[in-house]
Amino acid sequence: MSSHLFSRLEESIKNRKDTFLLTITDYPDEKLIGAKALLWPGGDFCTEASLLPLDVRDLITVHCNKLVTKKRSGTVRFMWKECLVECFAEYFPSPLHLIVAGAGHVCEPVAEMGRMLGFFVTVIDDRKEYANRERFPNADEVVCQSYLEYFRHVDISEKSYILLLTRGHKYDVISLNELLKRDCQAGYIGMIGSRRRISGVFEELQEDFRDESFENLYTPVGLDIGSETPAEIAVSIMAEILKVKNQKSGDSLSSQIKKFAKMGFHEGAGKWTKCSL
């Protein structure tokens, strides 16, 4: 792959765009076998093979539409001037976007774990002494901006996972007011806070969103594992996010097989081995 094409692929991933890396695996002109190209869902096409005819590029784009729609890798084949053209399309999905609003002590381990888990991590806070690279060297983005302005303009999709770890309920209300107005909802919104704080947020929100079910709002945020320290709270939060993302129960895996322990894992061994872990 040329350095230019690699840079474009890297840029697309950084900008959270689905991208397909195309490799020509069969073509009448052997010089073009192995040539690379990039294809985006909108139909944009970038190739390092300058000799590839425009009509072939158009045919590749058309035949890759099914793969683009289904968001999966695969091989496409078609005839061009009575010759076979074959192309392998490798899908590079845009990373999930973890947005952490509120750059306090809990945010630091959350941002680190988010990066470890493959999320594109954005930290947002309206205070310069909190939202800076010194505190979050590994975050993909550190934004110092008002919550209202940020959530009014940021791109939101089902791949957005948003954590509200702000320093006060008024900032939660401001953020949620902007988020709930969107046509496209985030895949997950989690909000930290005490019962009193959460109650106050809901009271204010219900004035403007009487028909809102708040189904994708998780508060208090995290799983109940007795977390106390910022790192433990971060584990609880990220575990809940993974539970939602992967659509799992969050139950202990051992609960699936404990009933077989009474049989010593012998009498029920056949059933035990079929348990899905």
TILOKE-775020 format. One record per residue: x, y, z of N, C-alpha, C, CB in turn; residue in three letters. Coordinates in steps of 0.1 Angstrom, whole numbers, padded with zeros to 4 digits, always signed. Each point is the difference from the previous one (the first is absolute). Glycine has a CB too. Layout:
TILOKE-775020
XYZXYZXYZXYZALA/...
This chain:
TILOKE-775020
+0008-0012+0000-0008+0012+0000+0009+0012+0000-0019-0012+0012MET/+0015+0022-0020+0008+0012-0001-0002+0008+0013-0002+0001-0025SER/+0012+0008+0028-0001+0008+0012-0012+0010+0000+0025-0002+0002SER/-0028+0006-0014-0012+0009-0002-0013-0007+0004+0012+0013-0018HIS/-0013-0025+0013-0012-0008+0003-0001-0003+0014+0000-0009-0023LEU/+0011+0005+0029+0001-0003+0014-0004+0012+0009+0018-0017-0004PHE/-0013+0029+0000-0004+0012+0007-0015+0003-0001+0023+0009-0004SER/-0029-0012-0007-0014+0002-0002-0008-0009+0009+0004+0008-0024ARG/+0000-0021+0024-0006-0010+0009+0001+0004+0014+0005-0018-0017LEU/+0007+0022+0021+0002+0004+0014-0009+0012+0004+0024-0008-0001GLU/-0025+0018-0009-0008+0012+0002-0015-0004+0002+0017+0013-0013GLU/-0021-0022+0005-0014-0004+0000-0004-0007+0014+0000-0003-0025SER/+0009-0005+0030-0002-0007+0013+0000+0011+0011+0011-0021-0008ILE/-0002+0030+0007+0001+0011+0010-0013+0008+0000+0025+0001-0003LYS/-0030+0002-0009-0012+0008-0001-0013-0009+0001+0012+0016-0015ASN/-0010-0028+0019-0012-0009+0003-0009-0002-0012+0001+0007+0024ARG/+0006-0011-0035-0008-0003-0013+0002-0014-0004+0003+0023-0007LYS/-0014-0030+0004+0001-0014-0005+0008+0001-0013-0022-0007+0011ASP/+0031-0003-0013+0009+0000-0012+0002-0014-0005+0011+0021+0008THR/-0011-0023-0021+0003-0013-0006+0014+0001-0007-0025-0006-0002PHE/+0034-0003+0005+0013-0001-0007-0002-0011-0011+0013+0007+0021LEU/-0012-0003-0033-0002-0008-0012+0014-0005-0005-0022+0012-0006LEU/+0022-0025+0003+0012-0006-0006-0004-0007-0013+0012-0002+0023THR/-0006+0005-0034-0004-0007-0013+0008-0013+0000-0004+0022-0012ILE/-0004-0033+0011+0006-0013+0001+0000-0007-0014-0007-0002+0024THR/+0000+0007-0033+0000-0006-0014-0004+0011-0009-0006-0023+0008ASP/+0014+0024-0019-0002+0011-0010+0008-0003-0012-0003+0017+0018TYR/-0002-0013-0030+0006-0003-0013+0015+0004+0000-0022+0002-0011PRO/+0024+0010+0016+0014+0005+0000+0007-0004+0013-0007+0020-0014ASP/+0016-0029+0014+0006-0006+0012+0007+0011+0008+0003-0021-0012GLU/+0001+0032+0006+0007+0011+0008-0009+0006+0011+0013+0004-0020LYS/-0026-0005+0018-0010+0006+0009-0005-0010+0011-0007+0015-0018LEU/+0011-0028+0017-0003-0010+0010+0007+0004+0013-0004-0018-0018ILE/-0003+0019+0028+0006+0005+0013-0001+0014+0003+0015-0018-0002GLY/-0020+0026-0008-0002+0014+0002-0011+0003+0010+0007+0004-0024ALA/-0005+0007+0032-0009+0003+0011-0008+0012-0004+0016-0009+0016LYS/-0028+0010-0009-0008+0012-0001-0008+0001+0013-0002-0002-0025ALA/-0004+0014+0028-0009+0002+0011-0013+0004-0005+0019+0007+0014LEU/-0030-0013-0007-0014+0003-0004-0007+0004+0013+0001-0016-0020LEU/-0009+0027+0019-0008+0004+0011-0015-0001-0003+0018+0016+0007TRP/-0026-0018+0004-0014-0003-0003-0007+0010-0009+0000-0010+0023PRO/+0005+0023-0023-0007+0010-0008+0004-0001-0015+0000+0014+0019GLY/+0009-0024-0022+0004-0002-0014+0013+0006-0004-0024-0001-0005GLY/+0030+0008+0014+0014+0006-0003+0010-0011-0002-0006+0021+0013ASP/+0015-0019-0022+0009-0011-0004+0014+0007-0001-0018-0013-0013PHE/+0028+0006+0019+0014+0005-0001+0009-0012-0004-0005+0019+0017CYS/+0013-0018-0027+0008-0011-0004+0014+0004-0003-0020-0011-0009THR/+0029+0001+0011+0014+0002-0003+0003-0005-0014+0007-0002+0024GLU/-0017-0004-0031+0002-0006-0013-0005+0010-0010-0003-0023+0009ALA/+0012+0032-0014-0004+0010-0009-0005-0005-0014+0017+0015+0011SER/-0013-0028-0014-0003-0006-0013-0014-0007+0001+0024-0003-0005LEU/-0030+0003+0016-0013-0006+0001-0011+0008-0006+0007-0011+0021LEU/-0014+0006-0032-0010+0008-0007-0011+0005+0009+0006-0013-0021PRO/-0012+0024+0018-0011+0006+0007-0012-0009+0001+0009+0023-0006LEU/-0012-0030-0006-0012-0008+0000+0002-0013+0009-0005+0008-0023ASP/+0018-0012+0025+0003-0011+0009-0002+0004+0014+0016-0010-0016VAL/-0012+0022+0019-0002+0006+0014-0015+0000+0003+0022+0014-0002ARG/-0030-0009-0008-0014+0001+0002-0006-0013+0002-0001+0020-0014ASP/+0005-0030+0007-0005-0014+0001+0003-0006+0014+0002-0003-0025LEU/+0011+0006+0029+0004-0005+0013-0009+0006+0011+0024-0003-0008ILE/-0027+0016+0007-0008+0007+0010-0014-0006+0000+0013+0021-0003THR/-0019-0023-0009-0013-0006+0000-0001-0014+0006-0004+0014-0021VAL/+0014-0022+0017+0000-0014+0005+0003-0001+0015+0006-0008-0023HIS/+0000+0018+0028+0003+0000+0015-0011+0005+0008+0024+0003-0006CYS/-0035+0002+0000-0011+0006+0007-0006-0009+0011-0005+0014-0020ASN/+0004-0027+0016-0006-0009+0010+0009-0002+0012-0011-0012-0019LYS/+0024+0012+0017+0010-0001+0011-0001+0013+0009+0015-0016-0014LEU/-0016+0027+0007+0000+0013+0007-0013+0000+0009+0013+0012-0019VAL/-0024-0016+0013-0013+0000+0007+0000-0009+0012-0011+0005-0021THR/+0017-0017+0019+0000-0010+0011+0012+0002+0009-0011-0016-0015LYS/+0020+0026+0012+0012+0003+0008+0008-0013+0003-0013+0019+0010LYS/+0017-0025-0020+0009-0012+0002+0009-0002-0012-0018-0011+0013ARG/+0029+0004-0010+0010-0003-0011-0005-0010-0009+0019+0006+0016SER/-0013-0007-0028-0004-0010-0010+0007+0002-0013-0022-0002+0012GLY/+0020-0007-0021+0005+0000-0014-0011+0003-0010+0019-0016+0007THR/-0016+0025-0016-0009+0002-0011+0006-0004-0013-0011+0019+0013VAL/+0003-0024-0022+0005-0004-0014-0010+0005-0010+0011-0020+0009ARG/-0006+0025-0021-0008+0004-0010+0008+0000-0013-0014+0014+0015PHE/+0006-0014-0027+0007-0001-0013+0001+0014-0005-0009-0023-0005MET/+0020+0026-0001+0003+0013-0006+0007-0003-0013+0002+0012+0022TRP/-0008-0008-0033+0005-0002-0014+0004-0015-0002+0009+0024+0000LYS/-0018-0033+0005+0001-0014-0001+0012-0006+0008-0010+0002-0023GLU/+0014+0006+0033+0011-0005+0009-0005+0001+0014+0018+0008-0016CYS/-0013-0017+0024-0004-0001+0014+0008+0011+0008-0006-0025-0002LEU/-0001+0032+0010+0006+0009+0010-0004-0005+0014+0000+0020-0016VAL/+0010-0022+0025-0003-0004+0013+0006+0010+0010-0001-0025-0007GLU/-0006+0028+0018+0005+0009+0010-0004-0004+0014-0002+0018-0018CYS/+0011-0018+0027-0003-0003+0014-0002+0014+0008+0013-0022-0001PHE/-0024+0023+0007-0003+0012+0008+0001-0003+0015-0015+0009-0018ALA/+0024-0003+0025+0002-0002+0014-0006+0012+0008+0021-0013-0004GLU/-0030+0010+0013-0008+0010+0007+0008+0005+0012-0022-0010-0008TYR/+0024+0023+0009+0005+0006+0012-0011+0009+0006+0024+0000-0010PHE/-0030-0006+0020-0011+0008+0007+0005+0012+0007-0014-0021+0002PRO/+0006+0032-0001+0004+0011+0008-0001-0004+0014-0009+0016-0017SER/+0019-0011+0025+0000-0004+0015-0012+0006+0007+0025-0002-0001PRO/-0029-0005+0012-0010+0005+0008+0005+0013+0007-0010-0023+0004LEU/+0001+0033-0002+0004+0013+0005-0004+0001+0015-0002+0010-0023HIS/+0012-0010+0032-0003+0002+0014+0002+0015+0003+0007-0024+0006LEU/-0018+0030-0002+0001+0015+0004-0002+0001+0015-0009+0007-0022ILE/+0020-0002+0029-0001+0001+0014-0001+0015+0004+0014-0021+0003VAL/-0026+0025+0002-0002+0014+0003+0003+0002+0015-0018+0002-0019ALA/+0028+0006+0022+0003+0002+0014+0014-0007+0002-0024+0001+0008GLY/+0034+0007-0007+0014-0005+0001+0005-0001+0014+0004+0009-0023ALA/-0012-0014+0032+0004-0002+0014+0008-0012+0002-0020+0012+0007GLY/+0021-0017+0006+0009-0011+0003-0005-0013-0006+0006+0011+0021HIS/-0019-0013-0022-0005-0013-0006+0003+0000-0015-0018-0001+0018VAL/+0018+0012-0024+0002+0001-0015+0013-0006-0004-0014+0020+0000CYS/+0025-0018+0008+0013-0004-0003+0001-0015-0003+0009+0019+0013GLU/-0013-0028-0003+0001-0014-0003-0010-0004-0011+0007-0004+0023PRO/-0019+0011-0024-0010-0004-0010+0006+0002-0014-0019+0007+0016VAL/+0026+0005-0018+0006+0003-0013+0011-0011-0003-0005+0025+0003ALA/+0013-0029+0007+0010-0010-0003-0006-0013-0004+0015+0012+0017GLU/-0025-0016-0009-0006-0013-0003-0008+0000-0014-0002-0004+0025MET/-0004+0016-0028-0006+0001-0013+0009-0002-0011-0016+0016+0010GLY/+0028-0010-0009+0011-0002-0011+0004-0014+0000+0008+0023+0003ARG/-0006-0030+0008+0004-0014+0000-0010-0009-0007+0012+0004+0022MET/-0025+0000-0021-0011-0008-0005-0003+0004-0015-0009-0002+0023LEU/+0017+0011-0029-0001+0003-0014-0010+0011-0003+0005-0023-0004GLY/-0010+0031+0014-0008+0011-0003+0008+0012-0005-0017-0009+0017PHE/+0011+0017-0025+0005+0014-0003-0005+0008+0012+0001-0003-0026PHE/+0009+0008+0034-0004+0007+0013+0001+0015-0001+0008-0020+0012VAL/-0019+0027-0009+0000+0014+0001-0003+0004+0014-0008+0002-0024THR/+0016+0007+0030-0002+0006+0013-0004+0014-0002+0017-0015+0011VAL/-0029+0019-0005-0005+0014-0001-0002+0006+0013-0011-0006-0022ILE/+0016+0018+0024-0002+0007+0013+0001+0015-0003+0009-0019+0014ASP/-0016+0027-0007+0001+0015-0002+0011+0007+0008-0025-0001-0006ASP/+0033-0007+0013+0011+0006+0008+0014-0004-0006-0016-0001+0020ARG/+0024+0011-0023+0013-0002-0006+0009-0009+0009-0002+0022-0012LYS/+0001-0019+0025+0009-0007+0009-0004-0015+0001+0003+0021+0013GLU/-0015-0025-0018-0004-0014+0000+0002-0006-0014-0016+0004+0019TYR/+0011+0003-0029+0000-0005-0014+0013+0004-0007-0025+0001-0001ALA/+0036-0009+0004+0013+0002-0007+0007-0013-0002+0001+0023+0011ASN/+0009-0022-0020+0008-0012-0004+0008-0005+0011+0000+0009-0023ARG/+0004-0001+0033+0008-0005+0011-0007-0010+0008+0012+0022+0001GLU/-0025-0020+0001-0008-0009+0008-0005-0012-0009-0007+0019+0015ARG/+0005-0017-0028-0005-0011-0008+0009-0002-0013-0024+0006+0008PHE/+0036-0010-0006+0009-0002-0011-0004-0010-0010+0018+0007+0015PRO/-0026-0017-0011-0003-0011-0010-0014+0001-0006+0015-0014+0014ASN/-0023+0024-0010-0013+0002-0006+0002+0005-0014-0010+0006+0022ALA/+0000-0010-0031+0001+0004-0014-0003+0015-0001-0007-0023-0007ASP/-0002+0028+0015-0004+0014+0000-0002+0005+0014-0011-0003-0023GLU/+0016+0015+0025-0002+0007+0013-0006+0014-0004+0019-0013+0013VAL/-0031+0015-0009-0007+0012-0005-0004+0009+0012-0009-0013-0019VAL/+0014+0025+0019-0004+0010+0010-0011+0009-0006+0023-0001+0011CYS/-0035-0001-0007-0011+0007-0006-0012-0002+0009+0008-0004-0024GLN/-0018+0013+0022-0012-0001+0008-0008-0013-0004-0002+0025+0003SER/-0004-0031+0007-0008-0013-0004-0011+0003-0010+0005-0009+0023TYR/-0011+0021-0021-0011+0003-0009+0005+0001-0014-0011+0012+0018LEU/+0022-0005-0021+0005+0001-0013+0005-0013-0006+0006+0024+0005GLU/+0000-0032+0003+0006-0012-0005-0011-0010-0004+0020+0003+0015TYR/-0030-0005-0006-0011-0010-0003-0010+0005-0010+0003-0009+0023PHE/-0003+0022-0025-0009+0006-0011+0006-0003-0014-0007+0018+0016ARG/+0020-0020-0017+0006-0001-0013+0007-0014-0003+0002+0025+0001HIS/+0001-0032+0009+0007-0013-0002-0008-0010-0007+0013+0005+0021VAL/-0007-0013-0030-0007-0010-0007-0003-0011+0010+0012+0005-0022ASP/-0025-0010+0021-0005-0010+0009-0006-0011-0009-0004+0016+0019ILE/+0007-0029-0015-0006-0011-0007-0001-0012+0010+0010+0008-0022SER/-0015-0019+0017-0001-0012+0009+0014-0005+0004-0021-0006-0012GLU/+0031+0011+0006+0014-0003+0004+0005+0009+0011+0004-0009-0023LYS/-0012+0019+0027+0004+0009+0011-0003-0005+0014-0003+0019-0017SER/+0013-0019+0025-0002-0004+0014+0004+0011+0009+0004-0025-0005TYR/-0014+0031+0012+0002+0013+0007-0001-0002+0015-0009+0012-0020ILE/+0019-0007+0027+0000+0000+0015-0001+0014+0005+0013-0021+0000LEU/-0022+0024+0009-0001+0013+0006+0005-0001+0014-0020+0006-0014LEU/+0032-0002+0016+0007+0000+0013+0003+0014+0004+0010-0022-0005LEU/-0020+0031+0003+0003+0014+0002-0001+0003+0015-0010+0006-0022THR/+0014+0007+0026+0001+0004+0014-0013+0005+0006+0023+0006-0005ARG/-0034-0007-0003-0013+0005+0006-0012-0003-0009+0013+0018+0011GLY/-0024-0020-0006-0012-0004-0007-0004+0010-0011-0007-0013+0020HIS/+0010+0025-0018-0004+0010-0011+0007-0003-0013-0004+0018+0018LYS/+0017-0023-0017+0007-0003-0012-0005-0013-0006+0020+0011+0009TYR/-0025-0020-0001-0007-0012-0006-0013+0004-0007+0010-0014+0019ASP/-0017+0023-0014-0013+0005-0006+0003+0007-0013-0011+0002+0023VAL/+0021+0006-0023+0004+0007-0012+0004-0010-0011+0008+0020+0013ILE/+0000-0030-0010+0005-0009-0009-0011-0009-0005+0022+0000+0011SER/-0031-0005-0002-0011-0009-0004-0010+0008-0009+0004-0014+0021LEU/-0006+0026-0018-0010+0008-0008+0005+0001-0014-0006+0013+0020ASN/+0019-0012-0023+0005+0000-0013-0001-0014-0007+0015+0019+0006GLU/-0011-0029+0002+0000-0014-0005-0013-0005-0003+0020-0004+0013LEU/-0030+0007-0005-0014-0006-0002-0007+0007-0012-0001-0005+0025LEU/+0006+0016-0029-0006+0007-0012+0004-0006-0013+0000+0021+0013LYS/+0010-0030-0013+0006-0005-0012-0010-0010-0006+0023+0003+0009ARG/-0023-0004-0023-0008-0010-0007+0007-0013+0002-0008+0017-0017ASP/+0021-0018+0017+0007-0012+0002+0005-0001+0014+0007-0001-0024CYS/-0011-0010+0031+0004-0001+0014+0013-0008+0002-0024+0001+0005GLN/+0031+0002+0005+0012-0007+0004-0003-0014+0004+0011+0021+0007ALA/-0001-0030-0009-0002-0014+0004-0001-0002+0015+0012-0006-0020GLY/-0006+0016+0027+0000-0001+0015+0003+0014+0006+0008-0024-0001TYR/-0016+0027+0011+0003+0012+0008+0000-0004+0015-0010+0016-0018ILE/+0021-0013+0024+0001-0004+0015+0002+0013+0008+0009-0023-0006GLY/-0015+0024+0017+0001+0012+0008+0003-0004+0015-0016+0013-0015MET/+0027-0007+0020+0003-0003+0014-0008+0009+0009+0024-0007-0007ILE/-0026+0003+0020-0006+0009+0009-0008-0007+0011-0002+0016-0018GLY/-0001-0009+0028-0008-0005+0012-0014-0001-0004+0016+0010+0016SER/-0025-0016-0008-0014-0001-0003-0006+0014-0001-0001-0022+0012ARG/+0005+0031-0003-0005+0014+0001+0004+0007-0013+0001+0000+0025ARG/+0011-0001-0029+0005+0007-0012-0008-0006-0013+0023+0004+0011ARG/-0024-0017-0011-0007-0006-0012-0015+0004+0000+0016-0019+0001ILE/-0022+0020+0010-0014+0004+0001-0002+0014-0005-0003-0016+0020SER/+0013+0025-0016-0001+0014-0004+0001+0001-0015+0010+0007+0022GLY/-0001-0015-0028+0002+0000-0015-0012-0004-0007+0024-0005+0003VAL/-0030-0006+0001-0013-0005-0006-0011+0010+0001+0007-0023+0005PHE/-0008+0030+0007-0011+0009+0002+0001+0012-0010-0001-0006+0024GLU/+0013+0010-0027+0002+0011-0009-0002-0004-0015+0016+0010+0016GLU/-0011-0022-0019-0002-0005-0013-0014-0003-0004+0023-0010+0002LEU/-0031+0005+0007-0014-0004-0003-0008+0012-0004+0002-0019+0015GLN/+0002+0031-0011-0007+0012-0005+0000+0002-0015+0005+0010+0022GLU/+0006-0014-0028+0002+0002-0014-0002-0013-0008+0015+0019+0005ASP/-0013-0030+0002-0001-0013-0007-0010-0010+0007+0024+0003-0007PHE/-0036+0001+0007-0011-0007+0007-0002-0014-0006-0011+0021+0005ARG/+0014-0023-0018-0003-0013-0006+0013-0008-0001-0019+0010-0013ASP/+0030-0005+0018+0013-0007-0001+0000-0012+0010+0012+0021-0007GLU/-0008-0033+0002+0001-0012+0009+0013-0001+0007-0016-0011-0015SER/+0026+0018+0010+0014-0001+0006+0005-0014+0001-0005+0020+0013PHE/+0002-0028-0024+0004-0014+0000+0015-0002-0001-0022-0005-0010GLU/+0028+0014+0003+0015-0002-0002+0008+0009+0010-0004-0005-0024ASN/-0003+0009+0035+0007+0008+0010+0002-0009+0012-0010+0022-0008LEU/+0023-0024+0012+0003-0009+0011+0005+0008+0011+0006-0019-0015TYR/-0013+0019+0026+0004+0008+0012-0007-0006+0012+0002+0021-0014THR/+0005-0023+0025+0014+0003+0002+0009-0009-0009-0004+0006+0024PRO/+0014-0001-0030+0008-0006-0010+0008-0012+0006+0001+0021-0013VAL/+0001-0032+0005+0008-0011+0004-0007-0012+0006+0017+0017+0005GLY/-0009-0028-0004-0006-0012+0006+0003+0000+0015+0003-0013-0021LEU/-0012+0006+0028+0001-0001+0015+0011-0010+0004-0025+0007+0002ASP/+0037-0002-0001+0011-0009+0005+0007+0006+0012+0004-0008-0023ILE/-0011+0017+0030+0006+0006+0012+0012+0009-0002-0008-0020+0011GLY/+0008+0027-0022+0011+0009-0004+0001+0012+0010-0002-0007-0024SER/+0014+0010+0027+0003+0012+0009+0010+0009-0005-0006-0014+0019GLU/+0018+0009-0024+0010+0009-0005-0003+0004-0015+0017-0011+0016THR/-0011+0021-0021-0002+0004-0014+0003-0011-0010+0006+0023+0007PRO/+0004-0031-0004+0003-0011-0009-0010-0011+0000+0024+0005+0003ALA/-0029-0008+0009-0011-0010+0002-0013+0005-0007+0010-0008+0022GLU/-0013+0021-0020-0012+0006-0007+0002-0001-0015-0004+0016+0020ILE/+0016-0013-0025+0002-0001-0014-0002-0014-0005+0016+0018+0001ALA/-0012-0028+0006-0002-0014-0004-0015-0003-0001+0021-0007+0011VAL/-0029+0012+0000-0014-0002+0000-0007+0006-0012+0001+0000+0025SER/+0003+0013-0028-0006+0007-0012+0003-0007-0013+0003+0021+0013ILE/+0010-0024-0015+0003-0007-0013-0006-0013-0001+0022+0013+0000MET/-0024-0021+0011-0006-0013-0001-0015+0002-0004+0015-0009+0018ALA/-0021+0020-0013-0014+0002-0005-0001+0004-0014-0006+0007+0023GLU/+0016+0001-0028+0000+0004-0014+0002-0013-0009+0009+0023+0006ILE/+0000-0032-0002+0002-0012-0008-0013-0009+0001+0025+0001+0005LEU/-0031-0001+0006-0013-0008+0001-0010+0006-0010+0005-0005+0024LYS/-0006+0018-0025-0010+0006-0009+0005-0003-0015-0007+0018+0018VAL/+0019-0015-0020+0006-0002-0014-0002-0014-0005+0016+0018+0005LYS/-0013-0027+0003+0000-0014-0004-0014-0007+0003+0024-0001+0004ASN/-0033+0008+0002-0014-0005+0002+0001-0013+0008-0008+0011-0021GLN/+0015-0010+0032+0001-0011+0009-0006+0003+0014+0021-0007-0011LYS/-0023-0003+0019-0007+0001+0013+0008+0007+0011-0013-0020-0006SER/+0026+0019+0005+0009+0005+0011+0000-0009+0012-0006+0022-0008GLY/+0000-0034+0007+0001-0010+0011+0014-0006+0000-0025-0005-0002ASP/+0028-0001+0014+0013-0007+0001+0000-0012-0009+0002+0008+0024SER/+0008-0011-0031+0001-0011-0009-0001-0013+0008+0014+0013-0016LEU/-0010-0013+0028+0000-0013+0008-0014-0004+0004+0022+0006+0009SER/-0032+0004-0010-0014-0004+0003-0006-0010-0009-0002+0023+0010SER/+0008-0023-0022-0005-0010-0011+0003-0014+0004+0003+0018-0017GLN/+0008-0020+0024+0004-0014+0002+0000-0005+0015+0014+0003-0020ILE/-0018+0006+0029+0000-0004+0014-0009-0011+0003+0005+0023+0006LYS/-0016-0024-0014-0009-0011+0003+0006-0014-0003-0019+0016-0005LYS/+0029-0016-0004+0006-0012-0004+0011-0004+0011-0004+0005-0024PHE/+0008+0004+0033+0010-0003+0010-0005-0011+0009+0008+0024-0001ALA/-0022-0024+0004-0005-0010+0009+0001-0014-0006-0016+0017+0009LYS/+0018-0018-0022+0001-0013-0006+0015-0003-0002-0022+0003-0012MET/+0031+0006+0017+0014-0003-0001+0006+0002-0014-0003-0015+0019GLY/-0005+0021-0028+0004+0002-0014+0003-0013-0007+0010+0022+0007PHE/-0016-0033-0002+0001-0013-0007-0013-0004-0006+0019-0007+0016HIS/-0029+0006-0007-0013-0004-0005-0006+0010-0010-0003-0011+0022GLU/+0007+0024-0020-0006+0010-0009+0011+0006-0009-0017+0005+0017GLY/+0027-0012-0019+0012+0005-0008-0005+0003-0014+0016-0013+0014ALA/-0024+0005-0020-0004+0002-0014-0008+0013-0001-0001-0024-0003GLY/-0008+0027+0013-0007+0013-0001+0009+0011+0003-0021-0012+0007LYS/+0031+0010+0003+0008+0011+0004+0009+0005-0012+0000-0010+0023TRP/+0005+0001-0030+0009+0004-0011-0008+0007-0011+0015-0020+0005THR/-0028+0019-0005-0008+0007-0010-0004+0014+0004-0008-0022-0008LYS/+0012+0025+0021-0004+0013+0005+0008+0011-0008-0005-0010+0023CYS/-0002+0021-0026+0007+0011-0008+0007+0009+0010-0017-0002-0018SER/+0030+0003+0016+0008+0009+0009+0003+0012-0009+0009-0019+0014LEU/
